[in-house]
Amino acid sequence: MSDAVQSFALSRPAHVRDAHLVVSDLASVSDFYQKVIGLKPIEKTASGEVLGVAGRPLLTLTTGNGVSRAPRNAAGLFHTAFLVPDRRELAHWLAHAAHNNVRLDGASDHLVSEALYLSDPEGNGIEIYRDRKPEEWTYHPDGTVAMATERLNLQELYGSAPKEGWNGMADGTAVGHIHLQVGDIPQADAFYRDVLGLKIMARYPGASFFATGDYHHHIAANIWNSRGARAREGNMTGLSDYSVRFNDKAALDRALNALDAQEIATTKTAEGYSLRDPWGIGLTLAA
């Protein structure tokens, strides 16, 4: 069953495919994503490397001259969320983390999912989570989904971990969602809902959760640290850009038409259509 649960996030009309971080210390950050998170190197370039699972690129890390550390209240990344195929894999990762003294920032039961939180060596947030089956989720009459932040019983999860050694993230692991720090929620709603065509699936104070196809969220945006943040500067560490893949070509065309109508510039690239959100975070739309 795990494949079916796994693919729900990725089988929707659109989903997040991968993320690109700019880092100061490429070697230490890459080492962390390989040893602690369990990604494998896929390719190395002059300025960085691409990491992923089973040959599927999930995270690009690059560095450069004059890269400056982004302040904590800058617009950009809240966390990159790696979706593992099932609860057994989540428990297996937790056991690996415990045995290697990896410090967690938190652990939550969100009703739709179970999630573990930590940060990389440069403070980029990471979530590792597994989804419950969509038929176990509660949808409200307006089509939004019930989410909460409840305590996750780490001891119980750890106790359910397989006893064999851990060899990195399991095949099928993906970027299930990306959570952004933005300057203003109504402005985020106007861009992600009204322009890109995602639906608001949940709201928390100071945050909106957007998705396609009734997923709980493919993209989230909050102002918890970043209220009033301006556009990112080009040489900042943190989230440079990410990509959204449209399984439904018509949904991509609608988004491109809406961008056109709003006079938001897009550039056609080999990967798709690249643009910036209101806070200078890059995204590539591809079908």
C-alpha positions in Angstrom: 0.0 0.0 0.0 2.9 2.4 0.7 3.3 3.2 -3.0 -0.3 4.3 -3.3 0.0 6.6 -0.3 3.4 7.9 -1.5 2.1 8.8 -4.9 -0.9 10.7 -3.7 1.1 13.9 -3.2 2.9 13.4 -6.6 -0.1 12.2 -8.6 -2.0 15.5 -8.1 -2.4 18.0 -10.9 0.8 19.7 -9.7 3.4 19.0 -7.1 6.8 20.2 -5.9 9.7 18.4 -7.6 12.9 19.7 -6.1 14.6 22.6 -4.3 17.8 24.6 -4.8 19.7 26.0 -1.8 22.6 28.4 -1.9 25.1 27.5 0.9 28.3 29.0 2.3 30.1 25.7 3.0 29.2 23.3 0.3 31.2 20.3 1.7 29.7 20.4 5.2 26.1 20.9 4.0 26.3 18.2 1.3 27.9 15.8 3.9 24.9 16.5 6.2 22.3 15.8 3.5 24.1 12.6 2.6 24.9 11.2 6.1 22.1 12.5 8.2 19.2 12.9 5.8 20.2 10.0 3.5 20.3 11.5 0.0 22.8 10.3 -2.5 24.9 12.4 -4.9 23.6 12.4 -8.5 25.9 14.9 -10.2 28.6 17.3 -9.4 29.0 20.7 -11.2 31.7 23.4 -10.9 29.7 25.3 -8.3 27.7 22.6 -6.6 26.0 19.2 -6.6 22.7 17.5 -7.1 21.5 15.1 -4.4 18.5 12.7 -4.6 17.1 9.3 -4.1 17.3 6.4 -6.6 18.5 8.8 -9.3 15.7 11.2 -8.8 17.0 14.8 -8.1 15.5 16.3 -5.0 18.0 18.9 -3.8 20.6 21.1 -5.6 23.2 22.8 -3.5 25.4 25.5 -4.9 27.8 28.1 -3.6 29.7 31.1 -5.0 31.9 34.0 -4.3 30.4 36.7 -2.0 27.6 34.5 -0.7 26.2 36.2 2.4 24.3 34.4 5.2 20.6 35.3 5.0 19.2 36.8 8.3 16.6 34.6 10.1 13.8 37.0 9.2 14.5 37.0 5.5 12.0 35.7 3.0 12.9 32.3 1.8 12.8 28.8 3.2 11.0 27.7 6.3 11.6 24.0 5.5 12.1 21.5 2.7 9.8 18.5 3.5 11.0 15.1 2.4 8.1 12.6 2.2 9.1 9.0 2.9 7.0 6.1 1.6 5.5 4.9 4.9 5.6 4.9 8.7 8.2 2.2 8.8 10.7 4.4 6.8 9.9 7.3 9.1 10.7 5.1 12.2 13.8 3.8 10.4 15.1 7.3 9.8 14.3 8.3 13.5 16.3 5.3 14.8 19.3 6.3 12.5 19.0 9.9 13.8 18.9 8.7 17.5 21.9 6.5 17.0 23.9 9.3 15.5 22.9 12.0 18.1 21.1 14.1 15.5 19.3 16.9 17.2 15.6 17.3 16.3 13.9 20.7 16.5 10.5 19.1 16.9 8.1 16.2 16.2 4.4 16.6 15.4 1.3 14.7 14.5 -0.6 16.8 12.0 -3.6 14.4 11.7 -2.8 14.0 7.9 0.8 13.2 8.6 3.5 12.5 11.2 6.5 14.8 11.0 10.1 15.2 12.4 11.9 18.5 12.2 15.5 19.5 12.2 17.9 22.0 10.6 21.0 21.7 8.4 24.3 23.2 9.4 23.4 26.5 7.9 20.0 26.7 9.6 17.9 25.6 6.6 14.8 23.9 8.0 14.0 20.3 7.1 10.9 18.2 7.7 10.9 14.4 7.3 7.4 13.0 7.2 5.0 10.3 6.2 1.4 10.8 5.1 -1.5 8.9 6.5 -3.8 7.5 3.8 -6.0 10.2 2.3 -9.1 8.2 3.4 -8.0 8.8 7.0 -8.0 12.6 6.5 -11.0 14.7 7.6 -12.2 17.1 4.9 -14.4 20.1 5.9 -17.5 20.9 3.9 -15.6 23.7 2.0 -13.0 21.2 0.8 -10.3 22.2 3.3 -8.6 19.6 5.3 -8.3 19.2 9.1 -4.7 19.7 10.3 -3.4 20.3 13.8 -0.1 20.2 15.6 -0.2 17.6 18.2 2.6 15.8 20.1 4.1 12.8 18.3 5.1 9.9 20.5 8.7 9.6 19.5 9.3 6.6 21.9 6.5 4.6 20.2 7.7 5.5 16.7 11.3 4.7 17.6 10.2 1.3 19.0 8.5 0.4 15.7 11.7 0.9 13.7 13.1 -2.0 11.7 16.2 -3.5 13.4 18.4 -3.8 10.3 20.9 -1.1 9.4 19.8 2.1 7.6 21.2 2.7 4.1 19.8 6.2 3.4 16.4 7.3 2.2 14.2 4.6 0.6 13.2 4.5 -3.0 10.1 6.6 -3.5 11.2 9.4 -1.2 10.2 12.7 -2.6 9.9 16.4 -1.8 6.3 16.3 -0.6 6.0 20.0 0.0 8.0 23.2 0.5 7.2 25.7 3.3 8.2 29.3 2.7 8.8 32.4 4.8 7.1 35.3 3.2 6.4 38.9 4.1 2.6 39.0 3.9 -0.1 36.3 3.8 -2.8 38.1 1.7 -0.1 38.7 -0.9 1.0 35.0 -0.8 -2.7 34.0 -1.2 -3.0 36.4 -4.2 0.1 34.8 -5.9 -0.2 31.1 -5.0 -4.0 30.8 -5.1 -5.1 33.4 -7.6 -2.2 33.3 -10.0 -0.7 29.8 -9.8 -4.2 28.3 -9.3 -3.5 26.3 -6.0 -6.3 25.9 -3.5 -6.0 27.0 0.1 -6.3 23.7 2.0 -5.8 25.0 5.6 -5.0 28.2 7.5 -3.1 28.7 10.7 -2.6 32.1 12.3 0.0 33.7 10.0 0.1 30.9 7.5 -1.7 29.5 4.5 -1.3 26.0 3.1 -1.8 25.5 -0.7 -2.3 22.4 -2.8 -3.7 20.9 -5.9 -5.9 17.8 -6.1 -7.0 17.8 -2.4 -3.5 17.1 -1.0 -3.0 18.7 2.4 -0.3 21.1 1.1 2.3 21.2 -1.7 3.4 24.7 -0.7 2.9 26.6 2.6 3.7 30.2 3.4 4.1 31.8 6.8 5.1 35.2 8.4 6.1 33.8 11.8 9.7 35.0 11.5 9.4 37.2 8.4 6.5 39.5 8.6 7.1 42.5 6.3 10.1 40.8 4.6 11.3 42.4 1.4 12.5 40.6 -1.8 15.6 38.4 -1.3 18.9 39.6 -2.5 20.7 37.6 -5.2 23.7 36.5 -3.1 21.8 35.3 0.0 22.2 31.8 1.4 19.0 29.7 1.7 16.3 28.9 -0.9 17.3 30.2 -4.3 14.4 28.5 -6.2 12.3 25.3 -6.4 10.3 23.7 -9.2 6.6 22.8 -9.5 5.7 20.0 -11.9 2.3 20.0 -13.5 0.9 16.6 -14.3 -2.0 18.4 -16.0 -0.8 20.5 -18.9 -4.1 22.5 -18.8 -3.3 23.6 -15.2 0.1 24.8 -16.4 -1.4 26.8 -19.2 -3.9 28.4 -16.9 -1.0 29.4 -14.5 1.0 30.8 -17.4 -2.0 32.8 -18.7 -2.6 34.2 -15.2 1.0 35.2 -14.9 0.7 36.9 -18.3 -2.4 38.8 -17.3 -0.7 40.0 -14.1 2.3 41.0 -16.2 4.6 38.8 -14.1 7.6 38.0 -16.3 8.5 34.4 -17.0 11.6 33.1 -18.9 11.4 29.9 -21.0 14.3 27.6 -20.0 15.3 24.0 -20.8 13.5 23.0 -17.5 10.3 25.0 -18.0 9.1 28.5 -17.2 11.1 30.4 -14.6 9.9 33.4 -12.6 10.1 34.9 -9.1 7.4 35.1 -6.5 6.7 38.5 -4.7 9.6 37.9 -2.4 12.2 37.1 -5.1 12.1 33.3 -4.5 12.6 31.6 -7.8 10.3 28.9 -9.1 10.2 26.9 -12.3 6.9 25.7 -13.7 7.2 22.6 -15.8 4.9 20.0 -17.3 
